Amino acid sequence: MTIMVFDSGLGGLSILREVRAVLPSSDIVYLADDAAFPYGGWDQEKLIVRILDVISTAIGKVKPDLVILACNTASTLALDELRSRFDIPFVGTVPAIKPAAEQTSSCLISVLATQGTVKRQYTRNLIAEFADKVHVRLVGSESLAKIAEAHLTGGQVDLDLVHRQILPCFVELDGARTDIIVLACTHYPFLINQFRKVAPWPVDWLDPAEPIARQAKRLLTKENPDETSLASANQIDIAQFTSGSPDKASIRLVSGFGLQVN
């Protein structure tokens, strides 16, 4: 069984890591749209066309049994259209607002995302449907995805900048404090240690990677109950970059995740 994991850059490796844990026997193709990274500055309509084109072309070549959109932006913009085009299961990545609303004790949660995810009506619809009884602060970051991408490939992290980016997530209201922050970008879990260092107070950081991996497993093992068997010693997973020329640091990173650059 082949799983394709798509992201704008390297952030989807946080989900790939969990997918490997629950589906070790599956072959994985990791597709990074690094030629267009970051997505934040794109015109929405042009970005939708690009995402659909890149993923559709890759599906035609890879012929995966399941596709994970390890990107909030791609999921909110293109998931429905991809499901209508292809007769294979897709697992999207959307802000984990519902579980956050269910788990909060203070009724104060924040969603830390890219500016595009914050602005989209899809995100606001999730709040209206699942979090109408809690206070939700939406925080869009201009730079955290870039910081995480650089950190993944060996760059230094400016903790003061990280602090400024996450500070609006921390709300005090009527004696209560934010107790859950939803990480609504797959790059952000790679900065979790830095977030904890500069946070004004402890919170739960909600990472969507594990539930996404579990959903992929549910969909694949419906028809393939042996899919949880051990990985083959000869198994080779692949990373593809839309730029066609990833830098050496990116190649080293994906190699560390057990991926061979194609």
Backbone bond lengths (Angstrom), bond angles and torsions (degrees), N, CA, C in turn:
res aa  C-N    CA-C-N  psi(-1)  N-CA   C-N-CA  omega(-1)  CA-C   N-CA-C  phi
1 M - - - 1.469 - - 1.533 109.39 -
2 T 1.319 115.84 138.04 1.464 120.88 -177.45 1.519 110.29 -115.66
3 I 1.319 115.59 130.80 1.460 122.44 176.50 1.518 108.07 -113.75
4 M 1.327 116.37 129.81 1.454 120.60 172.88 1.524 108.50 -102.77
5 V 1.334 115.74 128.28 1.461 121.98 178.33 1.525 107.30 -112.42
6 F 1.328 116.22 121.09 1.462 121.20 -175.96 1.521 110.55 -112.96
7 D 1.337 115.47 136.81 1.461 120.28 172.66 1.520 108.68 -150.89
8 S 1.324 115.45 163.55 1.463 119.55 178.15 1.522 111.47 -69.41
9 G 1.334 116.05 -25.66 1.463 119.98 -179.72 1.518 110.34 -149.76
10 L 1.325 115.51 -126.06 1.460 120.87 -174.59 1.524 113.39 -102.94
11 G 1.326 117.39 -4.00 1.460 120.31 -177.25 1.511 113.70 -61.66
12 G 1.323 117.51 -30.58 1.461 120.75 -179.16 1.517 113.81 -65.46
13 L 1.321 116.93 -9.43 1.462 119.55 174.98 1.528 111.25 -62.83
14 S 1.336 116.71 -24.56 1.466 119.71 176.61 1.522 110.66 -65.22
15 I 1.315 117.09 -32.70 1.459 121.20 177.34 1.523 110.68 -82.22
16 L 1.325 116.53 -40.39 1.472 119.62 176.92 1.526 110.95 -54.14
17 R 1.308 116.72 -40.27 1.465 121.58 -179.30 1.531 110.84 -58.34
18 E 1.337 116.98 -42.61 1.471 120.91 -179.97 1.525 111.35 -74.24
19 V 1.338 116.71 -35.27 1.468 120.21 178.31 1.528 109.94 -62.41
20 R 1.320 116.07 -41.58 1.458 119.85 178.20 1.528 111.22 -59.40
21 A 1.337 116.42 -36.80 1.462 120.45 -176.51 1.520 111.99 -67.23
22 V 1.348 117.28 -35.53 1.468 119.62 -175.10 1.528 112.76 -101.17
23 L 1.335 117.35 -17.33 1.468 121.29 -179.80 1.534 109.72 -133.29
24 P 1.317 117.75 62.74 1.463 120.29 -173.08 1.516 114.66 -65.64
25 S 1.331 118.10 -22.05 1.463 119.25 -176.81 1.524 113.38 -88.05
26 S 1.324 117.25 -6.16 1.464 120.05 -179.01 1.521 111.44 -78.98
27 D 1.326 115.71 144.25 1.464 121.10 170.75 1.524 107.89 -81.65
28 I 1.328 116.43 140.22 1.457 120.70 -176.48 1.522 110.00 -122.39
29 V 1.328 114.92 133.66 1.460 121.72 169.77 1.526 106.34 -115.76
30 Y 1.321 115.63 117.10 1.466 120.77 179.09 1.520 108.27 -98.39
31 L 1.339 116.34 120.04 1.457 122.11 -176.90 1.523 109.22 -111.89
32 A 1.332 116.32 114.31 1.464 122.13 -179.89 1.526 109.42 -108.07
33 D 1.326 116.20 122.91 1.464 120.42 178.63 1.528 109.14 -87.80
34 D 1.327 114.79 59.65 1.462 119.91 -175.08 1.527 112.63 -67.75
35 A 1.329 116.85 -21.31 1.464 119.53 178.41 1.519 111.71 -65.87
36 A 1.318 117.15 -22.16 1.466 121.35 -177.86 1.527 112.98 -112.11
37 F 1.343 117.14 0.41 1.474 120.64 -177.52 1.529 110.84 -72.77
38 P 1.352 116.59 138.09 1.479 128.74 -2.19 1.531 110.94 -88.65
39 Y 1.323 115.35 158.36 1.457 120.96 -178.18 1.532 113.18 -76.95
40 G 1.317 117.32 -15.41 1.464 121.17 -171.07 1.517 114.87 -57.73
41 G 1.321 117.70 -33.53 1.453 119.80 -176.43 1.513 115.21 -90.02
42 W 1.330 116.83 1.50 1.464 120.29 -176.56 1.534 112.35 -79.08
43 D 1.327 115.42 146.88 1.468 120.81 166.28 1.524 108.02 -65.63
44 Q 1.330 116.80 135.46 1.465 120.03 -171.59 1.518 113.11 -59.87
45 E 1.320 117.93 -45.69 1.467 119.98 -176.65 1.528 111.40 -65.64
46 K 1.324 116.73 -40.16 1.463 119.86 177.82 1.522 110.89 -66.72
47 L 1.329 115.68 -35.92 1.458 119.15 -179.82 1.523 111.12 -67.99
48 I 1.320 117.21 -39.53 1.473 120.22 177.81 1.524 110.04 -59.51
49 V 1.320 116.32 -45.96 1.465 120.59 179.52 1.526 110.25 -59.88
50 R 1.324 116.40 -43.05 1.470 119.56 -178.69 1.520 111.22 -65.12
51 I 1.324 116.90 -48.19 1.465 120.34 -177.53 1.522 110.25 -59.25
52 L 1.330 116.58 -46.01 1.462 120.40 -179.74 1.525 111.04 -62.63
53 D 1.326 116.36 -40.28 1.465 120.07 -178.66 1.528 111.08 -67.71
54 V 1.330 117.19 -46.47 1.470 121.22 -177.69 1.524 110.60 -63.04
55 I 1.334 116.24 -46.96 1.460 119.41 -176.78 1.524 110.81 -70.83
56 S 1.314 117.54 -41.50 1.468 120.04 -179.88 1.522 111.10 -62.12
57 T 1.324 116.91 -42.66 1.466 120.82 178.34 1.525 110.59 -62.20
58 A 1.336 115.93 -43.52 1.466 119.55 -179.40 1.517 111.95 -65.76
59 I 1.320 117.34 -39.19 1.462 120.32 178.42 1.528 110.43 -61.70
60 G 1.325 116.14 -40.02 1.459 119.81 178.44 1.515 112.59 -61.43
61 K 1.333 117.54 -33.01 1.461 121.45 -178.86 1.527 112.25 -87.09
62 V 1.329 116.69 -43.35 1.465 121.20 -173.44 1.522 112.32 -83.59
63 K 1.357 115.75 -34.04 1.466 122.55 -175.75 1.538 111.46 53.23
64 P 1.339 116.66 57.73 1.465 120.09 -177.52 1.526 111.61 -72.66
65 D 1.317 115.50 158.26 1.466 121.26 174.41 1.518 111.40 -85.24
66 L 1.332 116.95 -19.37 1.461 122.12 179.47 1.519 108.08 -158.31
67 V 1.333 115.86 145.43 1.463 121.27 178.40 1.526 108.96 -121.96
68 I 1.335 115.09 131.69 1.466 121.02 173.48 1.522 107.87 -107.94
69 L 1.321 116.17 120.42 1.463 120.47 172.64 1.522 107.22 -86.61
70 A 1.310 116.17 93.16 1.462 121.66 -176.12 1.521 110.06 -84.62
71 C 1.307 115.26 48.71 1.464 121.79 -174.73 1.519 107.79 -155.22
72 N 1.317 116.89 120.68 1.463 120.20 179.71 1.522 111.62 -61.11
73 T 1.327 116.50 -42.24 1.462 119.87 -178.15 1.526 110.96 -61.70
74 A 1.337 116.77 -50.10 1.466 120.07 -179.73 1.523 111.10 -61.54
75 S 1.322 116.87 -38.15 1.466 120.41 -178.49 1.521 111.55 -66.83
76 T 1.321 116.72 -46.09 1.463 119.25 -177.10 1.528 112.06 -70.23
77 L 1.340 116.84 -24.95 1.461 119.82 -177.07 1.523 113.91 -94.90
78 A 1.325 117.96 -33.10 1.467 119.08 -166.21 1.519 115.45 -128.32
79 L 1.321 118.85 -4.63 1.461 120.60 -172.93 1.526 112.35 -60.95
80 D 1.325 117.13 -47.23 1.468 120.03 -177.69 1.522 111.53 -62.51
81 E 1.317 117.01 -42.53 1.465 120.90 -179.60 1.529 111.19 -65.51
82 L 1.329 117.25 -40.39 1.466 120.23 178.87 1.524 111.05 -64.87
83 R 1.318 116.61 -39.98 1.473 119.32 178.40 1.518 111.46 -64.82
84 S 1.314 116.68 -31.98 1.468 119.00 178.84 1.527 111.83 -77.00
85 R 1.324 117.79 -25.81 1.465 121.61 -177.77 1.524 112.91 -82.44
86 F 1.333 116.75 -34.26 1.463 119.92 -168.79 1.526 111.21 -124.12
87 D 1.311 114.41 142.81 1.464 120.70 -179.06 1.527 110.35 -95.14
88 I 1.320 115.91 50.10 1.466 122.43 173.86 1.531 107.05 -133.94
89 P 1.328 117.53 155.93 1.466 118.58 -179.49 1.531 112.11 -74.72
90 F 1.335 114.79 143.40 1.457 122.82 174.51 1.525 108.30 -121.13
91 V 1.315 115.74 138.52 1.459 121.68 173.53 1.522 107.13 -114.41
92 G 1.318 116.15 120.03 1.452 120.52 -178.81 1.518 112.22 -94.18
93 T 1.313 114.97 167.70 1.462 122.59 175.75 1.521 107.34 -120.32
94 V 1.308 116.11 109.16 1.463 120.69 179.41 1.521 108.40 -125.26
95 P 1.326 117.88 157.18 1.469 119.97 -178.73 1.527 111.76 -54.34
96 A 1.336 115.84 131.73 1.471 121.87 -175.83 1.531 110.86 -79.82
97 I 1.321 114.98 57.47 1.465 120.90 -176.38 1.524 111.21 -73.40
98 K 1.320 116.83 -38.66 1.465 119.24 -179.39 1.525 112.28 -61.43
99 P 1.351 119.88 -54.08 1.468 118.21 178.73 1.521 113.28 -62.89
100 A 1.321 117.61 -32.75 1.466 119.82 178.30 1.527 110.39 -64.02
101 A 1.335 115.94 -43.56 1.469 120.04 179.43 1.522 111.46 -65.03
102 E 1.327 116.26 -32.82 1.467 120.19 179.25 1.523 112.49 -74.88
103 Q 1.331 117.26 -29.07 1.462 121.01 -172.70 1.522 114.40 -97.28
104 T 1.327 118.78 -18.03 1.462 120.35 -174.61 1.527 112.04 -65.80
105 S 1.314 115.14 140.69 1.461 120.98 174.87 1.523 111.42 -98.05
106 S 1.330 116.40 -30.76 1.465 120.71 -176.92 1.519 113.06 -89.08
107 C 1.345 116.53 -10.92 1.476 122.53 -174.33 1.530 112.12 64.06
108 L 1.340 115.71 23.78 1.460 121.53 174.17 1.531 107.85 -125.70
109 I 1.312 116.81 111.91 1.459 120.92 177.40 1.525 109.06 -126.55
110 S 1.319 115.46 156.78 1.463 120.79 175.57 1.513 109.90 -127.97
111 V 1.311 115.49 152.67 1.460 122.45 177.15 1.519 107.42 -117.57
112 L 1.326 116.29 112.18 1.454 122.03 178.98 1.526 107.98 -96.60
113 A 1.324 116.19 116.45 1.464 120.68 -170.78 1.520 109.76 -144.63
114 T 1.314 115.42 -178.46 1.457 119.87 168.46 1.524 108.24 -76.85
115 Q 1.295 116.69 163.79 1.464 119.78 -179.91 1.526 111.37 -62.76
116 G 1.342 115.89 -35.24 1.462 119.02 179.33 1.511 112.09 -63.48
117 T 1.335 117.46 -44.75 1.467 121.09 179.83 1.518 111.34 -63.54
118 V 1.324 116.30 -39.01 1.470 120.34 179.25 1.530 110.98 -63.50
119 K 1.327 116.64 -38.68 1.462 120.16 -174.92 1.523 113.47 -76.72
120 R 1.325 117.47 -20.65 1.464 119.25 -171.00 1.525 112.54 -74.39
121 Q 1.325 115.04 142.25 1.458 121.15 179.35 1.519 111.56 -62.14
122 Y 1.328 116.68 -29.03 1.468 121.31 179.52 1.528 110.00 -55.22
123 T 1.335 116.14 -44.62 1.467 120.42 -179.08 1.522 110.58 -65.15
124 R 1.294 116.84 -42.22 1.470 120.49 -179.12 1.529 110.67 -68.29
125 N 1.318 116.58 -31.54 1.464 119.08 176.30 1.531 111.05 -66.89
126 L 1.340 116.88 -37.00 1.464 120.05 176.43 1.527 110.97 -61.96
127 I 1.324 116.02 -40.52 1.464 119.94 178.79 1.523 110.15 -64.86
128 A 1.325 116.65 -45.59 1.459 120.18 -178.76 1.524 111.82 -62.91
129 E 1.334 116.46 -35.84 1.462 120.13 -176.31 1.522 113.11 -81.73
130 F 1.332 117.07 -38.03 1.467 119.43 -169.56 1.529 114.94 -117.09
131 A 1.334 117.31 -11.68 1.467 118.25 -173.39 1.522 112.22 -134.73
132 D 1.322 116.30 33.77 1.462 118.71 -176.41 1.525 113.03 -72.74
133 K 1.333 117.35 -12.44 1.465 120.53 -178.56 1.528 112.68 -105.01
134 V 1.343 117.20 6.43 1.456 120.37 176.76 1.525 109.24 -126.21
135 H 1.321 115.64 161.50 1.460 121.35 177.91 1.531 107.97 -88.43
136 V 1.329 116.03 122.16 1.465 121.22 -177.75 1.522 109.49 -116.10
137 R 1.316 116.09 123.39 1.465 121.68 174.50 1.528 108.67 -102.74
138 L 1.330 116.98 121.82 1.460 122.13 176.32 1.518 109.18 -94.15
139 V 1.323 116.52 125.57 1.465 121.33 -178.57 1.523 108.59 -125.20
140 G 1.318 116.28 115.16 1.458 121.16 178.42 1.514 111.40 -100.56
141 S 1.318 117.51 125.17 1.464 122.06 -178.73 1.518 110.83 -100.59
142 E 1.321 115.35 136.95 1.457 120.55 176.82 1.526 111.97 -80.97
143 S 1.328 117.19 -25.99 1.463 118.58 -165.02 1.523 116.68 -128.85
144 L 1.337 119.49 -9.15 1.463 119.27 -173.69 1.530 112.88 -63.46
145 A 1.328 118.00 -37.30 1.465 119.41 179.31 1.530 110.50 -63.37
146 K 1.327 116.48 -41.23 1.467 120.06 177.60 1.524 110.69 -65.84
147 I 1.331 116.40 -40.69 1.461 120.42 179.07 1.524 110.11 -61.72
148 A 1.345 115.97 -44.45 1.466 120.24 179.98 1.524 110.92 -64.41
149 E 1.318 116.55 -42.35 1.473 120.65 179.64 1.531 110.24 -60.56
150 A 1.332 115.77 -43.85 1.458 119.75 178.89 1.529 111.28 -66.85
151 H 1.333 116.16 -40.60 1.467 121.15 179.21 1.528 110.79 -61.84
152 L 1.318 116.48 -40.08 1.462 120.65 -179.68 1.526 112.11 -61.00
153 T 1.318 115.90 -31.12 1.457 119.32 -177.48 1.529 111.92 -102.82
154 G 1.348 116.10 22.12 1.452 120.22 170.47 1.508 116.60 101.07
155 G 1.329 118.33 2.48 1.456 120.91 -179.41 1.522 112.69 -76.75
156 Q 1.324 116.18 157.39 1.455 122.25 177.47 1.526 110.54 -78.15
157 V 1.327 115.93 148.68 1.461 121.61 179.57 1.517 109.54 -104.82
158 D 1.317 116.28 126.02 1.465 122.32 176.33 1.529 107.80 -81.42
159 L 1.331 117.35 101.42 1.462 121.02 -175.57 1.523 112.11 -65.10
160 D 1.332 117.81 -32.26 1.467 119.92 177.55 1.528 110.59 -64.31
161 L 1.316 116.36 -40.96 1.469 120.37 178.14 1.522 110.34 -66.42
162 V 1.327 117.20 -43.47 1.464 120.76 177.52 1.526 109.98 -59.21
163 H 1.324 116.41 -43.28 1.468 120.57 179.30 1.521 111.02 -59.13
164 R 1.318 116.73 -44.90 1.472 120.16 -179.89 1.528 111.36 -64.38
165 Q 1.320 116.43 -35.39 1.462 120.19 -177.72 1.529 112.18 -70.80
166 I 1.343 117.37 -36.34 1.469 119.33 -175.52 1.521 113.13 -94.78
167 L 1.337 118.28 -14.42 1.468 120.53 -174.36 1.532 113.66 -55.69
168 P 1.350 119.85 -39.44 1.469 118.73 179.94 1.537 113.70 -62.50
169 C 1.335 117.36 -15.50 1.471 120.09 178.48 1.528 112.26 -70.20
170 F 1.310 117.02 -20.05 1.461 120.83 -172.55 1.528 109.67 -96.63
171 V 1.323 114.11 109.31 1.459 121.70 -173.44 1.527 109.52 -116.46
172 E 1.329 115.58 136.16 1.461 121.83 171.17 1.521 108.06 -116.03
173 L 1.325 116.29 125.72 1.465 120.77 -174.79 1.522 109.80 -146.61
174 D 1.318 115.67 120.43 1.464 121.39 177.18 1.526 112.51 52.33
175 G 1.326 115.34 42.32 1.455 120.22 177.93 1.518 115.53 82.03
176 A 1.337 117.69 -2.14 1.466 122.01 178.94 1.528 109.33 -106.14
177 R 1.335 115.15 158.81 1.459 121.20 179.63 1.521 110.68 -128.84
178 T 1.315 115.68 151.07 1.469 120.68 171.50 1.528 109.53 -51.69
179 D 1.345 115.88 129.94 1.468 118.27 178.51 1.523 113.59 -119.93
180 I 1.343 117.98 -10.06 1.465 121.02 177.55 1.531 109.01 -137.25
181 I 1.332 115.57 133.66 1.459 120.94 174.11 1.526 108.06 -121.97
182 V 1.314 115.27 121.49 1.460 122.16 179.66 1.523 109.01 -82.42
183 L 1.321 116.60 124.07 1.464 121.68 176.21 1.525 107.96 -86.76
184 A 1.314 116.19 97.13 1.460 121.42 -172.54 1.525 112.36 -98.65
185 C 1.321 115.18 35.44 1.462 122.53 171.65 1.516 106.33 -152.05
186 T 1.317 117.43 131.54 1.464 119.55 -174.43 1.528 112.78 -69.86
187 H 1.329 118.24 -12.10 1.460 119.95 173.98 1.533 111.39 -72.37
188 Y 1.323 117.05 -30.18 1.458 120.39 -167.66 1.532 115.00 -66.22
189 P 1.334 120.55 -33.50 1.469 117.85 178.58 1.529 114.02 -58.15
190 F 1.329 117.04 -23.48 1.461 119.22 178.39 1.529 112.29 -74.47
191 L 1.338 116.84 -7.19 1.465 121.25 176.58 1.527 111.52 -109.90
192 I 1.328 117.31 13.00 1.463 120.32 -172.13 1.526 112.19 -59.64
193 N 1.322 118.26 -38.53 1.465 120.23 178.86 1.526 111.56 -64.74
194 Q 1.322 116.00 -38.82 1.462 119.92 177.73 1.538 110.49 -68.41
195 F 1.333 116.91 -39.48 1.457 120.02 177.39 1.528 110.69 -58.44
196 R 1.318 115.61 -45.65 1.466 119.72 -178.41 1.522 111.94 -64.16
197 K 1.321 116.89 -35.37 1.457 120.53 -179.12 1.527 112.09 -64.46
198 V 1.328 116.88 -38.05 1.471 119.89 -171.85 1.526 112.99 -104.50
199 A 1.326 118.53 -1.06 1.466 121.53 -178.95 1.527 110.65 -65.57
200 P 1.332 118.38 138.38 1.466 120.99 178.29 1.525 113.26 -63.82
201 W 1.335 117.67 -30.00 1.459 122.52 175.83 1.527 108.84 -154.33
202 P 1.325 117.69 160.42 1.474 119.88 -178.40 1.522 112.20 -65.96
203 V 1.316 115.50 139.24 1.468 122.21 174.69 1.528 107.73 -140.03
204 D 1.322 115.96 167.17 1.459 120.84 169.75 1.528 107.96 -88.34
205 W 1.322 115.83 126.52 1.465 121.66 177.67 1.525 107.45 -98.09
206 L 1.312 117.66 113.72 1.464 121.46 -171.96 1.522 109.99 -89.88
207 D 1.326 115.12 109.57 1.463 123.61 -178.60 1.531 108.26 -99.16
208 P 1.339 118.49 125.21 1.471 120.31 -176.06 1.515 114.75 -80.97
209 A 1.341 118.68 -3.48 1.468 120.47 -169.97 1.524 113.12 -60.34
210 E 1.323 117.90 -46.67 1.460 120.15 -176.02 1.531 112.66 -64.27
211 P 1.355 119.96 -48.50 1.468 117.87 177.79 1.529 113.91 -63.80
212 I 1.327 117.30 -30.38 1.463 119.81 176.44 1.519 110.09 -65.77
213 A 1.323 116.88 -43.80 1.461 120.83 178.30 1.530 110.84 -62.93
214 R 1.316 116.57 -41.13 1.473 119.53 178.72 1.521 111.69 -63.61
215 Q 1.328 116.50 -38.73 1.466 119.58 177.93 1.524 110.95 -65.79
216 A 1.329 117.02 -40.59 1.466 120.20 176.36 1.521 110.20 -60.02
217 K 1.307 117.04 -42.27 1.464 121.03 178.79 1.523 111.07 -62.91
218 R 1.330 117.30 -44.04 1.467 120.26 179.27 1.524 111.17 -58.54
219 L 1.321 116.27 -44.49 1.463 120.33 -177.16 1.522 111.61 -68.56
220 L 1.327 117.64 -40.15 1.463 120.32 -177.63 1.522 112.85 -75.26
221 T 1.321 116.97 -37.00 1.460 119.58 -174.33 1.525 113.26 -84.76
222 K 1.318 117.53 -3.18 1.472 119.64 173.19 1.516 110.63 -57.45
223 E 1.329 114.80 -46.19 1.463 120.33 -178.33 1.525 112.95 -102.86
224 N 1.329 116.46 -9.55 1.459 120.47 -175.54 1.520 109.72 -132.94
225 P 1.308 118.59 75.87 1.460 121.57 -173.80 1.515 114.77 -63.56
226 D 1.340 118.86 -15.81 1.455 121.11 -179.93 1.536 112.12 -91.42
227 E 1.318 116.46 7.78 1.467 119.93 -172.84 1.531 112.94 -68.04
228 T 1.308 118.87 -13.33 1.456 121.06 -179.85 1.521 112.60 -89.14
229 S 1.341 118.77 7.61 1.461 121.18 -179.11 1.525 110.12 -67.94
230 L 1.332 116.50 168.99 1.452 121.58 -175.61 1.526 111.51 -67.64
231 A 1.329 114.57 153.54 1.462 119.81 178.87 1.520 110.85 -67.87
232 S 1.317 115.75 149.30 1.457 121.29 175.94 1.518 110.51 -74.37
233 A 1.315 115.69 146.01 1.466 119.79 178.80 1.527 111.06 -64.30
234 N 1.333 117.31 -25.28 1.463 121.38 -178.29 1.524 113.24 -96.48
235 Q 1.322 116.79 7.39 1.457 120.69 -175.69 1.529 110.53 -66.11
236 I 1.321 116.66 132.23 1.460 122.00 177.93 1.524 108.60 -125.27
237 D 1.310 116.26 118.68 1.459 121.40 175.55 1.523 108.72 -98.70
238 I 1.318 115.42 152.23 1.462 121.23 -167.67 1.525 110.88 -122.92
239 A 1.329 115.71 144.93 1.459 122.57 169.98 1.521 109.12 -116.45
240 Q 1.317 115.39 132.98 1.460 120.76 176.87 1.522 108.68 -123.39
241 F 1.333 116.62 139.16 1.457 123.25 179.90 1.523 109.05 -118.92
242 T 1.335 116.78 130.52 1.465 118.93 -176.74 1.524 111.75 -67.58
243 S 1.330 117.83 -21.40 1.469 120.01 177.64 1.526 111.22 -70.15
244 G 1.337 115.61 -25.51 1.453 120.34 -176.42 1.512 113.51 77.53
245 S 1.334 117.21 -5.54 1.469 119.69 -177.58 1.525 110.42 -145.84
246 P 1.341 117.58 66.72 1.463 119.57 177.72 1.521 111.10 -63.93
247 D 1.329 117.07 151.39 1.460 119.29 179.15 1.524 110.25 -73.78
248 K 1.316 115.31 167.27 1.465 120.63 -175.07 1.518 111.88 -62.88
249 A 1.335 116.66 -35.17 1.463 120.04 -179.86 1.525 110.87 -64.66
250 S 1.328 117.20 -39.89 1.466 120.67 178.36 1.523 110.65 -66.77
251 I 1.327 116.54 -39.70 1.463 120.20 178.39 1.526 110.60 -63.20
252 R 1.330 116.32 -43.34 1.469 119.45 177.47 1.518 111.35 -61.89
253 L 1.330 115.90 -40.49 1.460 119.94 -177.86 1.521 111.08 -63.89
254 V 1.330 118.00 -52.50 1.465 119.51 -177.41 1.518 111.10 -66.61
255 S 1.329 116.52 -29.86 1.468 119.21 175.15 1.520 110.17 -63.74
256 G 1.333 115.95 -37.14 1.455 120.26 176.71 1.511 112.87 -64.74
257 F 1.324 116.51 -23.61 1.459 122.06 175.52 1.526 111.73 -90.49
258 G 1.330 116.67 9.62 1.450 120.59 177.20 1.509 114.88 80.38
259 L 1.325 117.15 23.67 1.451 121.72 -178.27 1.525 110.43 -108.86
260 Q 1.311 115.92 137.71 1.462 122.24 175.81 1.513 108.70 -98.72
261 V 1.316 117.55 124.66 1.465 120.82 -177.17 1.520 109.66 -72.73
262 N 1.334 113.66 126.63 1.467 120.33 -179.97 1.522 107.77 -99.22
